[in-house]
Amino acid sequence: MGKITLILVAIILIAGSAMITIPSSAMAEGGNFGLGIIVGEPTGFVGKLFLSSRNAIDFALAWSLDDNNYMHVHGDYLFHNFFLLEDVEGEFAWYLGIGGRVVLVDDHDDHVGVRFPVGLTYLFANTRFDAFLELVPIMDVAPDTDFDLEGAIGGRFYF
């Protein structure tokens, strides 16, 4: 299990170092810190802090819409690759990353896991908003090893 995790981390770091840097007009308009909502599994509040034009820290405090009734806290380090599309005023970026999550369940069956987010974000031109869509494979490491897949959409306002 440890070797697979190290291989996945190496792949993510290599892919992130090969990305092209394009300055984000949305970051320039509003700043590098955004707060918003995330809807999906889980649903709640999300934040993002751009450390550079292609690297960011993402975090959320959310709740499950499942029958399990749990609180979810996660944080990720993300690598962005901005690309241009003709006839589109804003900027698109795909991103991938690695992070962690803690799930607090009512019956004290809490989980700790490693997240591998993959997503697409759109930074609206001349505004302070973005919208995103992501899929996140998760490997829980405590109390038991288990795999999960989460997905969400959301948006943020940048300060």
VOTI-925096 format. One record per residue: residue number from 1; residue in one letter; x, y, z of N, C-alpha, C, O in turn. Coordinates in pm, 1 decimal, padded with zeros to 6 digits. Layout:
! VOTI-925096
{NUM, "A", {X, Y, Z}, {X, Y, Z}, {X, Y, Z}, {X, Y, Z}}
...
//
This chain:
! VOTI-925096
{1, "M", {00082.0, -00119.5, 00000.0}, {00000.0, 00000.0, 00000.0}, {00086.4, 00125.8, 00000.0}, {00051.7, 00222.4, -00068.0}}
{2, "G", {00197.7, 00128.4, 00073.7}, {00282.5, 00245.2, 00081.7}, {00349.1, 00278.2, -00050.5}, {00363.1, 00395.6, -00084.8}}
{3, "K", {00391.0, 00175.1, -00126.5}, {00456.2, 00198.1, -00254.8}, {00360.3, 00260.1, -00355.5}, {00400.0, 00347.9, -00432.1}}
{4, "I", {00234.9, 00216.2, -00356.9}, {00135.8, 00270.9, -00449.2}, {00113.1, 00418.6, -00419.5}, {00104.6, 00499.8, -00511.7}}
{5, "T", {00103.1, 00454.1, -00291.8}, {00083.5, 00593.0, -00253.1}, {00201.5, 00678.6, -00297.8}, {00181.4, 00787.6, -00351.5}}
{6, "L", {00324.1, 00631.2, -00276.6}, {00442.3, 00706.1, -00318.3}, {00447.4, 00723.6, -00469.7}, {00486.2, 00830.1, -00517.7}}
{7, "I", {00409.4, 00622.4, -00544.9}, {00406.9, 00632.6, -00690.6}, {00305.2, 00736.8, -00735.0}, {00334.0, 00816.9, -00823.9}}
{8, "L", {00185.0, 00737.0, -00673.8}, {00082.3, 00835.1, -00709.6}, {00128.7, 00977.5, -00677.6}, {00106.0, 01069.3, -00756.4}}
{9, "V", {00192.7, 00995.9, -00563.6}, {00243.2, 01128.5, -00526.3}, {00348.9, 01173.8, -00626.9}, {00348.3, 01289.8, -00668.1}}
{10, "A", {00440.3, 01083.7, -00667.5}, {00544.3, 01118.5, -00764.8}, {00483.9, 01158.6, -00898.5}, {00529.3, 01254.9, -00960.3}}
{11, "I", {00381.5, 01085.7, -00944.3}, {00315.6, 01118.5, -01071.1}, {00252.5, 01257.3, -01064.0}, {00264.0, 01335.8, -01158.2}}
{12, "I", {00186.5, 01287.4, -00953.9}, {00122.4, 01417.9, -00937.8}, {00225.9, 01529.9, -00936.4}, {00205.0, 01633.8, -00999.0}}
{13, "L", {00335.9, 01510.3, -00866.7}, {00438.8, 01614.1, -00860.5}, {00505.9, 01635.6, -00995.6}, {00534.1, 01749.4, -01032.8}}
{14, "I", {00531.7, 01528.4, -01069.2}, {00593.1, 01541.8, -01201.4}, {00498.3, 01612.9, -01296.9}, {00539.8, 01702.3, -01370.6}}
{15, "A", {00371.0, 01573.9, -01296.0}, {00272.6, 01639.2, -01383.6}, {00259.3, 01786.3, -01348.3}, {00247.8, 01870.0, -01437.8}}
{16, "G", {00260.5, 01819.1, -01221.7}, {00248.3, 01958.6, -01180.4}, {00366.2, 02042.6, -01222.8}, {00348.8, 02159.4, -01257.6}}
{17, "S", {00486.8, 01986.3, -01220.9}, {00603.9, 02064.2, -01259.4}, {00610.7, 02087.6, -01409.1}, {00682.0, 02177.3, -01453.9}}
{18, "A", {00538.0, 02008.9, -01488.0}, {00540.8, 02023.6, -01633.5}, {00433.6, 02118.9, -01685.4}, {00426.6, 02142.0, -01806.1}}
{19, "M", {00351.2, 02173.9, -01599.7}, {00240.4, 02258.1, -01644.0}, {00286.9, 02395.0, -01691.2}, {00389.9, 02445.7, -01646.9}}
{20, "I", {00209.4, 02454.2, -01782.0}, {00238.1, 02585.7, -01836.7}, {00175.7, 02690.7, -01745.4}, {00062.4, 02673.7, -01700.3}}
{21, "T", {00247.2, 02797.5, -01718.1}, {00195.1, 02903.6, -01632.9}, {00133.5, 03013.7, -01717.9}, {00199.8, 03070.5, -01804.7}}
{22, "I", {00007.0, 03043.5, -01693.1}, {-00062.0, 03155.9, -01756.6}, {-00126.1, 03236.7, -01644.8}, {-00202.9, 03180.1, -01567.1}}
{23, "P", {-00098.7, 03365.1, -01632.9}, {-00157.5, 03444.7, -01525.1}, {-00310.3, 03443.2, -01532.0}, {-00368.7, 03443.3, -01640.3}}
{24, "S", {-00372.3, 03441.8, -01417.7}, {-00517.7, 03437.5, -01410.6}, {-00575.2, 03577.2, -01398.5}, {-00543.7, 03649.9, -01304.3}}
{25, "S", {-00659.9, 03615.2, -01494.0}, {-00722.5, 03747.3, -01488.6}, {-00820.9, 03755.9, -01372.7}, {-00838.4, 03863.1, -01314.9}}
{26, "A", {-00885.1, 03645.1, -01337.9}, {-00979.5, 03647.7, -01225.5}, {-00906.8, 03672.8, -01094.4}, {-00957.7, 03743.7, -01007.7}}
{27, "M", {-00786.5, 03614.4, -01079.1}, {-00708.4, 03640.0, -00959.1}, {-00667.9, 03787.0, -00953.9}, {-00671.4, 03848.9, -00847.5}}
{28, "A", {-00629.9, 03842.6, -01067.9}, {-00587.7, 03982.5, -01071.8}, {-00703.0, 04075.3, -01036.8}, {-00682.0, 04177.5, -00971.5}}
{29, "E", {-00825.0, 04041.2, -01079.2}, {-00942.2, 04124.0, -01049.7}, {-00977.2, 04120.9, -00901.8}, {-01005.8, 04224.6, -00842.0}}
{30, "G", {-00975.0, 04000.9, -00842.5}, {-01028.0, 03990.3, -00708.6}, {-00928.5, 03956.9, -00600.3}, {-00959.2, 03977.3, -00482.9}}
{31, "G", {-00813.7, 03907.7, -00632.0}, {-00719.2, 03865.1, -00530.9}, {-00696.8, 03716.1, -00538.0}, {-00749.2, 03648.6, -00626.6}}
{32, "N", {-00619.1, 03664.8, -00444.8}, {-00581.9, 03524.3, -00452.7}, {-00653.7, 03435.0, -00352.4}, {-00622.4, 03316.2, -00343.8}}
{33, "F", {-00749.5, 03488.6, -00275.9}, {-00822.2, 03408.4, -00177.9}, {-00970.6, 03409.0, -00210.5}, {-01031.1, 03515.3, -00224.6}}
{34, "G", {-01029.8, 03289.9, -00222.5}, {-01171.1, 03279.0, -00255.3}, {-01247.9, 03195.2, -00155.4}, {-01195.2, 03098.2, -00101.1}}
{35, "L", {-01372.7, 03232.7, -00131.1}, {-01464.2, 03156.9, -00045.8}, {-01592.5, 03131.4, -00123.6}, {-01635.7, 03215.3, -00202.7}}
{36, "G", {-01653.6, 03014.4, -00100.7}, {-01776.3, 02983.4, -00171.4}, {-01843.1, 02858.4, -00119.1}, {-01827.8, 02821.1, -00002.8}}
{37, "I", {-01918.3, 02793.8, -00208.6}, {-01992.1, 02673.5, -00170.8}, {-01953.4, 02558.3, -00262.9}, {-01909.8, 02577.2, -00376.5}}
{38, "I", {-01971.0, 02440.2, -00209.6}, {-01948.8, 02316.7, -00283.8}, {-02075.7, 02233.5, -00268.4}, {-02127.4, 02218.5, -00157.7}}
{39, "V", {-02125.9, 02179.3, -00379.7}, {-02249.4, 02102.1, -00378.9}, {-02220.5, 01965.5, -00439.4}, {-02163.1, 01955.6, -00547.8}}
{40, "G", {-02259.5, 01863.5, -00370.5}, {-02235.0, 01726.8, -00416.4}, {-02222.4, 01637.1, -00295.6}, {-02301.3, 01646.4, -00201.5}}
{41, "E", {-02125.1, 01552.0, -00298.4}, {-02097.9, 01466.3, -00183.6}, {-01954.9, 01488.9, -00141.3}, {-01863.7, 01431.5, -00200.9}}
{42, "P", {-01932.2, 01570.9, -00040.0}, {-02023.4, 01638.9, 00051.9}, {-02065.4, 01777.1, 00001.2}, {-02020.7, 01821.0, -00104.8}}
{43, "T", {-02151.7, 01845.6, 00077.7}, {-02200.5, 01979.0, 00046.1}, {-02167.1, 02072.7, 00162.1}, {-02189.0, 02038.4, 00278.3}}
{44, "G", {-02113.4, 02192.4, 00130.1}, {-02078.5, 02285.3, 00236.9}, {-02006.0, 02407.4, 00185.9}, {-02037.9, 02461.3, 00079.9}}
{45, "F", {-01907.5, 02450.4, 00263.3}, {-01832.2, 02571.6, 00234.4}, {-01691.7, 02534.3, 00187.2}, {-01631.6, 02438.7, 00236.2}}
{46, "V", {-01640.5, 02612.0, 00090.5}, {-01509.7, 02582.0, 00033.1}, {-01428.3, 02710.0, 00023.6}, {-01483.2, 02818.8, 00006.2}}
{47, "G", {-01298.6, 02696.0, 00035.1}, {-01207.6, 02808.4, 00020.1}, {-01088.5, 02767.8, -00064.3}, {-01057.5, 02649.4, -00077.3}}
{48, "K", {-01022.0, 02867.1, -00121.4}, {-00904.8, 02840.7, -00203.5}, {-00809.5, 02958.4, -00192.9}, {-00850.3, 03074.2, -00201.7}}
{49, "L", {-00682.7, 02927.3, -00173.8}, {-00578.6, 03028.5, -00166.5}, {-00475.9, 02996.7, -00274.6}, {-00405.8, 02895.7, -00266.6}}
{50, "F", {-00466.9, 03084.6, -00377.4}, {-00365.5, 03068.5, -00481.1}, {-00231.3, 03112.1, -00423.9}, {-00217.4, 03224.4, -00375.3}}
{51, "L", {-00133.0, 03023.7, -00429.7}, {00002.4, 03054.2, -00385.6}, {00084.8, 03112.0, -00499.9}, {00180.5, 03186.0, -00477.2}}
{52, "S", {00047.3, 03077.8, -00622.1}, {00107.5, 03131.0, -00744.2}, {-00000.5, 03121.6, -00851.7}, {-00115.1, 03088.6, -00821.2}}
{53, "S", {00034.5, 03150.1, -00976.0}, {-00066.2, 03144.2, -01082.1}, {-00104.6, 03001.1, -01117.2}, {-00198.6, 02980.7, -01194.1}}
{54, "R", {-00034.7, 02900.9, -01063.1}, {-00072.3, 02762.9, -01093.8}, {-00080.8, 02670.6, -00973.1}, {-00121.4, 02555.4, -00988.0}}
{55, "N", {-00044.3, 02717.1, -00854.6}, {-00050.0, 02634.5, -00733.9}, {-00144.9, 02697.1, -00631.8}, {-00147.5, 02818.8, -00613.5}}
{56, "A", {-00222.7, 02611.0, -00565.8}, {-00319.4, 02661.9, -00468.4}, {-00340.3, 02560.3, -00357.2}, {-00310.0, 02441.8, -00371.3}}
{57, "I", {-00392.7, 02610.2, -00247.0}, {-00439.1, 02526.0, -00137.7}, {-00590.4, 02539.9, -00134.2}, {-00643.7, 02650.8, -00134.1}}
{58, "D", {-00658.8, 02426.7, -00131.5}, {-00804.8, 02421.9, -00132.6}, {-00849.7, 02354.8, -00003.0}, {-00785.1, 02260.5, 00042.9}}
{59, "F", {-00958.6, 02401.5, 00056.2}, {-01007.8, 02340.9, 00179.7}, {-01159.5, 02351.9, 00184.0}, {-01219.1, 02437.6, 00118.8}}
{60, "A", {-01220.7, 02263.3, 00262.2}, {-01367.0, 02265.4, 00273.7}, {-01410.3, 02215.4, 00411.3}, {-01342.5, 02135.2, 00475.6}}
{61, "L", {-01524.9, 02265.7, 00453.2}, {-01597.5, 02218.3, 00570.0}, {-01736.5, 02187.4, 00518.5}, {-01809.9, 02277.3, 00477.4}}
{62, "A", {-01773.1, 02058.8, 00520.8}, {-01895.7, 02018.8, 00452.4}, {-01964.7, 01905.9, 00527.6}, {-01910.0, 01848.9, 00622.0}}
{63, "W", {-02086.9, 01874.9, 00483.1}, {-02167.5, 01771.0, 00544.7}, {-02217.1, 01675.8, 00437.7}, {-02237.8, 01714.6, 00322.7}}
{64, "S", {-02236.0, 01551.4, 00476.6}, {-02282.9, 01449.9, 00383.0}, {-02432.8, 01462.2, 00361.8}, {-02507.3, 01491.1, 00455.5}}
{65, "L", {-02476.6, 01440.3, 00239.1}, {-02619.5, 01431.2, 00209.7}, {-02664.8, 01285.7, 00214.1}, {-02782.2, 01255.2, 00193.3}}
{66, "D", {-02569.1, 01195.8, 00241.8}, {-02596.0, 01052.7, 00255.1}, {-02671.6, 01025.9, 00385.1}, {-02695.3, 01117.0, 00464.4}}
{67, "D", {-02708.2, 00902.4, 00405.3}, {-02775.9, 00863.7, 00529.9}, {-02680.9, 00859.6, 00649.1}, {-02726.0, 00851.1, 00763.3}}
{68, "N", {-02549.4, 00865.5, 00624.4}, {-02451.5, 00852.9, 00732.3}, {-02443.9, 00975.9, 00822.0}, {-02396.6, 00965.4, 00935.1}}
{69, "N", {-02488.9, 01091.6, 00775.3}, {-02491.4, 01214.2, 00854.0}, {-02355.5, 01244.6, 00917.5}, {-02340.4, 01237.7, 01039.5}}
{70, "Y", {-02257.6, 01278.0, 00834.7}, {-02125.1, 01307.4, 00886.2}, {-02077.1, 01445.2, 00843.9}, {-02127.0, 01504.3, 00748.2}}
{71, "M", {-01977.5, 01495.1, 00919.1}, {-01910.2, 01619.4, 00884.1}, {-01778.7, 01583.6, 00817.1}, {-01712.2, 01488.0, 00857.0}}
{72, "H", {-01741.3, 01659.5, 00716.0}, {-01624.8, 01631.9, 00632.9}, {-01536.3, 01756.2, 00631.6}, {-01584.5, 01866.2, 00604.7}}
{73, "V", {-01408.1, 01739.8, 00660.3}, {-01311.0, 01847.8, 00652.9}, {-01198.1, 01799.4, 00562.5}, {-01143.5, 01691.2, 00584.0}}
{74, "H", {-01162.8, 01879.2, 00461.2}, {-01050.9, 01838.8, 00375.7}, {-00963.7, 01957.4, 00339.0}, {-01005.4, 02073.0, 00345.7}}
{75, "G", {-00841.6, 01924.8, 00300.1}, {-00746.8, 02022.7, 00249.3}, {-00663.1, 01957.7, 00140.8}, {-00620.4, 01843.1, 00155.3}}
{76, "D", {-00639.3, 02030.3, 00031.7}, {-00565.0, 01976.4, -00082.3}, {-00461.5, 02077.3, -00130.7}, {-00480.5, 02198.3, -00118.5}}
{77, "Y", {-00352.6, 02026.2, -00185.2}, {-00256.3, 02107.5, -00258.2}, {-00282.8, 02081.4, -00405.5}, {-00277.1, 01966.6, -00449.5}}
{78, "L", {-00311.9, 02187.0, -00483.6}, {-00354.3, 02171.6, -00622.3}, {-00253.0, 02232.0, -00720.0}, {-00190.0, 02334.1, -00692.3}}
{79, "F", {-00239.5, 02165.2, -00836.1}, {-00158.8, 02211.7, -00947.7}, {-00253.8, 02242.5, -01063.0}, {-00331.4, 02155.9, -01103.5}}
{80, "H", {-00249.0, 02365.4, -01116.9}, {-00338.2, 02408.9, -01225.0}, {-00264.6, 02417.6, -01357.4}, {-00145.8, 02449.6, -01362.0}}
{81, "N", {-00336.2, 02389.0, -01464.6}, {-00285.6, 02408.4, -01600.1}, {-00390.2, 02490.7, -01674.1}, {-00494.8, 02438.5, -01712.7}}
{82, "F", {-00362.0, 02619.5, -01694.1}, {-00455.5, 02708.0, -01762.7}, {-00443.2, 02689.6, -01912.8}, {-00333.0, 02672.0, -01965.0}}
{83, "F", {-00555.8, 02693.7, -01982.1}, {-00553.7, 02684.3, -02127.5}, {-00657.6, 02778.8, -02184.5}, {-00754.8, 02815.0, -02118.3}}
{84, "L", {-00634.8, 02817.8, -02308.4}, {-00721.1, 02915.4, -02373.8}, {-00812.9, 02846.3, -02472.9}, {-00772.4, 02752.6, -02541.7}}
{85, "L", {-00934.9, 02892.2, -02479.7}, {-01030.6, 02846.4, -02579.6}, {-01072.7, 02968.3, -02660.5}, {-01095.4, 03075.8, -02604.9}}
{86, "E", {-01082.8, 02951.5, -02790.3}, {-01125.7, 03062.6, -02874.8}, {-01269.8, 03100.9, -02842.3}, {-01351.6, 03015.1, -02809.0}}
{87, "D", {-01299.9, 03228.0, -02852.0}, {-01434.7, 03282.3, -02830.0}, {-01483.5, 03264.4, -02686.5}, {-01604.2, 03267.9, -02662.6}}
{88, "V", {-01394.4, 03245.5, -02592.2}, {-01430.6, 03237.1, -02450.8}, {-01356.2, 03348.9, -02379.0}, {-01234.4, 03360.5, -02392.0}}
{89, "E", {-01427.8, 03430.8, -02303.8}, {-01366.3, 03547.2, -02240.5}, {-01288.7, 03513.8, -02114.4}, {-01188.5, 03579.4, -02085.9}}
{90, "G", {-01331.3, 03414.5, -02038.1}, {-01262.4, 03378.6, -01915.0}, {-01149.7, 03280.4, -01940.7}, {-01105.5, 03262.9, -02054.3}}
{91, "E", {-01103.9, 03216.8, -01834.5}, {-00995.8, 03119.7, -01844.5}, {-01038.7, 02986.4, -01784.5}, {-01101.1, 02981.2, -01678.6}}
{92, "F", {-01003.9, 02879.5, -01854.2}, {-01025.5, 02745.4, -01802.6}, {-00893.7, 02691.9, -01747.6}, {-00785.9, 02727.5, -01795.3}}
{93, "A", {-00904.1, 02606.6, -01647.5}, {-00786.8, 02534.3, -01598.2}, {-00832.4, 02396.2, -01554.1}, {-00937.0, 02381.6, -01490.8}}
{94, "W", {-00753.9, 02295.7, -01587.4}, {-00775.3, 02166.2, -01524.6}, {-00676.3, 02160.0, -01410.0}, {-00571.6, 02224.6, -01413.9}}
{95, "Y", {-00708.7, 02084.0, -01310.2}, {-00619.2, 02075.2, -01194.8}, {-00619.5, 01934.6, -01139.1}, {-00712.5, 01856.7, -01159.9}}
{96, "L", {-00513.5, 01905.1, -01068.4}, {-00503.2, 01780.8, -00993.8}, {-00424.4, 01810.1, -00868.3}, {-00355.3, 01911.6, -00859.0}}
{97, "G", {-00435.3, 01720.6, -00771.8}, {-00367.2, 01747.4, -00646.7}, {-00365.9, 01628.8, -00554.1}, {-00402.7, 01517.1, -00590.4}}
{98, "I", {-00322.6, 01656.4, -00434.5}, {-00319.4, 01556.8, -00328.2}, {-00353.8, 01628.0, -00198.3}, {-00318.0, 01744.0, -00178.1}}
{99, "G", {-00423.2, 01557.6, -00111.5}, {-00462.5, 01618.5, 00015.1}, {-00510.1, 01515.1, 00114.1}, {-00488.0, 01395.1, 00097.5}}
{100, "G", {-00575.0, 01563.4, 00216.3}, {-00625.2, 01475.4, 00320.5}, {-00765.6, 01513.1, 00360.0}, {-00811.5, 01624.6, 00335.2}}
{101, "R", {-00833.6, 01417.7, 00422.3}, {-00968.1, 01446.1, 00472.3}, {-00988.7, 01375.6, 00605.4}, {-00927.7, 01272.8, 00634.6}}
{102, "V", {-01076.0, 01434.3, 00683.9}, {-01121.7, 01374.4, 00808.8}, {-01273.3, 01373.8, 00803.0}, {-01335.6, 01476.3, 00775.4}}
{103, "V", {-01332.4, 01257.8, 00829.3}, {-01477.5, 01243.6, 00831.6}, {-01517.9, 01212.8, 00975.1}, {-01472.3, 01114.8, 01033.9}}
{104, "L", {-01603.8, 01297.4, 01030.7}, {-01651.3, 01281.2, 01168.6}, {-01794.9, 01230.4, 01163.3}, {-01885.4, 01302.9, 01122.1}}
{105, "V", {-01815.6, 01105.5, 01205.3}, {-01945.5, 01039.3, 01198.4}, {-02009.3, 01039.7, 01336.5}, {-01939.6, 01032.7, 01437.8}}
{106, "D", {-02143.7, 01048.0, 01340.5}, {-02217.3, 01053.2, 01468.1}, {-02184.5, 00938.4, 01562.4}, {-02175.2, 00958.8, 01683.4}}
{107, "D", {-02166.7, 00817.8, 01508.8}, {-02144.0, 00701.5, 01595.4}, {-01996.0, 00678.7, 01626.7}, {-01956.9, 00567.9, 01663.5}}
{108, "H", {-01914.1, 00782.4, 01612.5}, {-01770.9, 00780.3, 01643.0}, {-01692.7, 00683.7, 01555.2}, {-01587.2, 00634.6, 01595.3}}
{109, "D", {-01743.5, 00656.3, 01436.3}, {-01673.7, 00573.2, 01338.2}, {-01601.3, 00666.5, 01240.7}, {-01624.0, 00660.9, 01119.9}}
{110, "D", {-01513.9, 00752.1, 01294.5}, {-01446.0, 00853.8, 01215.7}, {-01347.4, 00790.6, 01117.6}, {-01296.7, 00680.8, 01140.9}}
{111, "H", {-01320.6, 00862.7, 01005.5}, {-01228.6, 00815.7, 00901.7}, {-01124.6, 00922.4, 00872.4}, {-01151.6, 01042.1, 00882.4}}
{112, "V", {-01006.0, 00877.3, 00836.1}, {-00899.7, 00964.6, 00787.5}, {-00855.4, 00908.8, 00653.4}, {-00832.5, 00788.5, 00640.8}}
{113, "G", {-00842.8, 00995.7, 00552.4}, {-00808.2, 00947.3, 00419.5}, {-00721.6, 01042.1, 00341.2}, {-00702.0, 01157.5, 00379.5}}
{114, "V", {-00669.3, 00991.8, 00230.1}, {-00588.9, 01068.0, 00136.3}, {-00674.4, 01095.5, 00013.0}, {-00736.2, 01004.0, -00041.3}}
{115, "R", {-00678.2, 01221.3, -00031.6}, {-00758.8, 01264.1, -00146.8}, {-00669.2, 01287.7, -00267.7}, {-00554.9, 01331.2, -00254.3}}
{116, "F", {-00723.3, 01257.9, -00387.2}, {-00654.1, 01281.6, -00513.5}, {-00749.1, 01356.5, -00607.9}, {-00801.5, 01297.0, -00702.1}}
{117, "P", {-00772.2, 01487.7, -00583.5}, {-00869.9, 01561.9, -00663.4}, {-00824.3, 01585.4, -00807.8}, {-00707.0, 01610.9, -00834.9}}
{118, "V", {-00920.4, 01575.9, -00898.4}, {-00901.9, 01607.0, -01039.8}, {-01022.1, 01691.5, -01079.6}, {-01135.9, 01651.9, -01054.6}}
{119, "G", {-00998.8, 01807.4, -01141.2}, {-01112.6, 01892.7, -01171.7}, {-01088.4, 01989.4, -01284.5}, {-00981.1, 01994.9, -01344.7}}
{120, "L", {-01193.0, 02065.9, -01310.9}, {-01192.7, 02169.9, -01413.3}, {-01252.2, 02294.6, -01349.4}, {-01356.6, 02288.1, -01284.5}}
{121, "T", {-01185.3, 02408.5, -01368.1}, {-01235.3, 02533.9, -01312.3}, {-01243.8, 02638.8, -01423.0}, {-01164.4, 02638.2, -01517.0}}
{122, "Y", {-01340.1, 02727.7, -01410.3}, {-01356.0, 02838.5, -01504.5}, {-01349.1, 02968.1, -01426.1}, {-01429.0, 02990.4, -01335.1}}
{123, "L", {-01253.7, 03053.7, -01460.9}, {-01237.3, 03183.8, -01398.0}, {-01301.3, 03286.8, -01489.3}, {-01252.2, 03311.1, -01599.5}}
{124, "F", {-01410.0, 03347.3, -01444.9}, {-01484.4, 03442.6, -01525.8}, {-01401.2, 03568.5, -01550.2}, {-01335.6, 03618.8, -01459.0}}
{125, "A", {-01404.4, 03618.9, -01673.6}, {-01328.3, 03738.6, -01709.9}, {-01387.7, 03862.2, -01643.0}, {-01509.6, 03877.6, -01635.0}}
{126, "N", {-01299.7, 03949.8, -01595.2}, {-01337.6, 04079.2, -01536.8}, {-01434.4, 04067.2, -01420.6}, {-01515.5, 04157.1, -01398.0}}
{127, "T", {-01427.1, 03957.4, -01346.5}, {-01509.3, 03939.2, -01227.1}, {-01422.5, 03881.3, -01116.2}, {-01302.2, 03861.4, -01133.3}}
{128, "R", {-01484.4, 03855.2, -01005.0}, {-01415.2, 03794.5, -00891.8}, {-01466.1, 03652.8, -00865.1}, {-01452.7, 03603.1, -00753.3}}
{129, "F", {-01523.7, 03587.8, -00964.6}, {-01587.1, 03457.1, -00944.9}, {-01519.0, 03347.6, -01024.8}, {-01461.4, 03371.8, -01130.9}}
{130, "D", {-01527.1, 03225.3, -00970.8}, {-01491.8, 03105.8, -01047.0}, {-01598.1, 02999.7, -01021.7}, {-01674.7, 03007.4, -00925.6}}
{131, "A", {-01600.9, 02901.6, -01109.3}, {-01688.8, 02785.3, -01093.9}, {-01602.9, 02662.7, -01120.6}, {-01509.6, 02668.2, -01200.8}}
{132, "F", {-01634.2, 02551.4, -01053.3}, {-01552.1, 02432.8, -01070.6}, {-01635.7, 02305.7, -01064.7}, {-01747.5, 02303.9, -01013.3}}
{133, "L", {-01577.4, 02200.0, -01119.1}, {-01632.8, 02064.6, -01119.0}, {-01516.9, 01972.4, -01087.8}, {-01410.3, 01984.5, -01148.2}}
{134, "E", {-01536.1, 01878.8, -00992.7}, {-01426.0, 01789.3, -00959.0}, {-01473.0, 01649.8, -00922.3}, {-01583.9, 01629.9, -00872.7}}
{135, "L", {-01384.8, 01553.4, -00948.2}, {-01399.1, 01415.4, -00902.8}, {-01280.0, 01386.0, -00813.7}, {-01167.5, 01426.1, -00843.5}}
{136, "V", {-01305.4, 01315.1, -00703.1}, {-01198.4, 01293.9, -00606.9}, {-01194.9, 01148.0, -00561.8}, {-01277.5, 01106.8, -00480.3}}
{137, "P", {-01100.2, 01069.4, -00613.7}, {-01076.7, 00937.0, -00555.8}, {-01015.7, 00954.7, -00416.9}, {-00932.3, 01042.7, -00395.7}}
{138, "I", {-01057.7, 00871.1, -00323.3}, {-01011.6, 00881.4, -00185.4}, {-00970.3, 00743.9, -00136.6}, {-01038.2, 00644.2, -00161.0}}
{139, "M", {-00857.2, 00740.6, -00067.0}, {-00813.7, 00618.0, -00001.9}, {-00814.2, 00642.9, 00148.0}, {-00727.4, 00713.0, 00200.0}}
{140, "D", {-00912.3, 00585.3, 00217.7}, {-00915.0, 00595.7, 00363.2}, {-00803.8, 00508.5, 00419.9}, {-00781.2, 00396.9, 00373.2}}
{141, "V", {-00734.9, 00560.2, 00520.7}, {-00625.5, 00486.1, 00582.9}, {-00653.3, 00451.3, 00728.4}, {-00582.4, 00369.0, 00786.3}}
{142, "A", {-00754.9, 00511.9, 00788.5}, {-00790.3, 00480.2, 00926.4}, {-00940.6, 00498.7, 00944.2}, {-00994.4, 00593.7, 00887.3}}
{143, "P", {-01009.4, 00418.2, 01016.1}, {-00960.4, 00304.6, 01092.2}, {-00928.7, 00182.2, 01005.5}, {-00855.8, 00093.0, 01048.8}}
{144, "D", {-00983.0, 00177.7, 00883.9}, {-00955.7, 00068.3, 00791.8}, {-00919.0, 00126.8, 00656.3}, {-00950.7, 00242.1, 00627.3}}
{145, "T", {-00852.6, 00047.8, 00574.0}, {-00823.6, 00089.3, 00437.1}, {-00947.4, 00065.8, 00352.3}, {-01003.4, -00043.8, 00350.3}}
{146, "D", {-00989.3, 00170.9, 00282.1}, {-01109.1, 00163.8, 00199.3}, {-01094.8, 00267.5, 00088.2}, {-01021.2, 00365.0, 00102.9}}
{147, "F", {-01165.4, 00246.2, -00022.9}, {-01161.1, 00340.3, -00133.9}, {-01299.0, 00400.5, -00155.5}, {-01400.8, 00334.1, -00136.1}}
{148, "D", {-01301.1, 00526.9, -00195.8}, {-01425.9, 00598.4, -00215.2}, {-01407.3, 00694.7, -00332.5}, {-01294.2, 00724.4, -00371.2}}
{149, "L", {-01516.3, 00742.5, -00388.2}, {-01512.7, 00841.7, -00495.1}, {-01616.8, 00947.9, -00463.1}, {-01733.9, 00916.6, -00441.5}}
{150, "E", {-01573.7, 01073.8, -00460.2}, {-01664.6, 01185.1, -00436.9}, {-01663.3, 01277.1, -00558.3}, {-01566.8, 01279.5, -00634.6}}
{151, "G", {-01770.9, 01352.3, -00575.3}, {-01780.2, 01447.7, -00684.0}, {-01857.1, 01569.4, -00638.4}, {-01943.7, 01560.2, -00551.4}}
{152, "A", {-01825.1, 01684.8, -00697.7}, {-01892.4, 01807.7, -00656.7}, {-01878.3, 01915.0, -00762.9}, {-01791.6, 01908.5, -00850.0}}
{153, "I", {-01966.5, 02014.5, -00753.1}, {-01955.9, 02137.6, -00829.1}, {-01959.5, 02251.7, -00728.4}, {-02005.4, 02233.8, -00615.5}}
{154, "G", {-01911.9, 02366.9, -00768.1}, {-01913.8, 02477.8, -00674.6}, {-01868.7, 02607.0, -00738.4}, {-01842.3, 02614.2, -00858.4}}
{155, "G", {-01860.8, 02708.1, -00655.5}, {-01815.4, 02838.9, -00699.5}, {-01758.6, 02917.1, -00584.4}, {-01788.3, 02889.8, -00468.1}}
{156, "R", {-01675.4, 03016.2, -00617.7}, {-01608.9, 03097.7, -00515.4}, {-01607.4, 03243.5, -00557.4}, {-01609.6, 03275.9, -00676.2}}
{157, "F", {-01603.5, 03330.4, -00458.3}, {-01585.0, 03474.8, -00475.4}, {-01446.8, 03508.2, -00420.9}, {-01414.3, 03470.9, -00308.2}}
{158, "Y", {-01364.4, 03578.8, -00500.1}, {-01226.4, 03609.1, -00462.2}, {-01212.7, 03749.1, -00403.4}, {-01273.4, 03845.1, -00450.7}}
{159, "F", {-01131.6, 03757.2, -00299.4}, {-01106.2, 03882.8, -00227.1}, {-00968.2, 03934.7, -00259.3}, {-00928.1, 04039.3, -00208.4}}
//
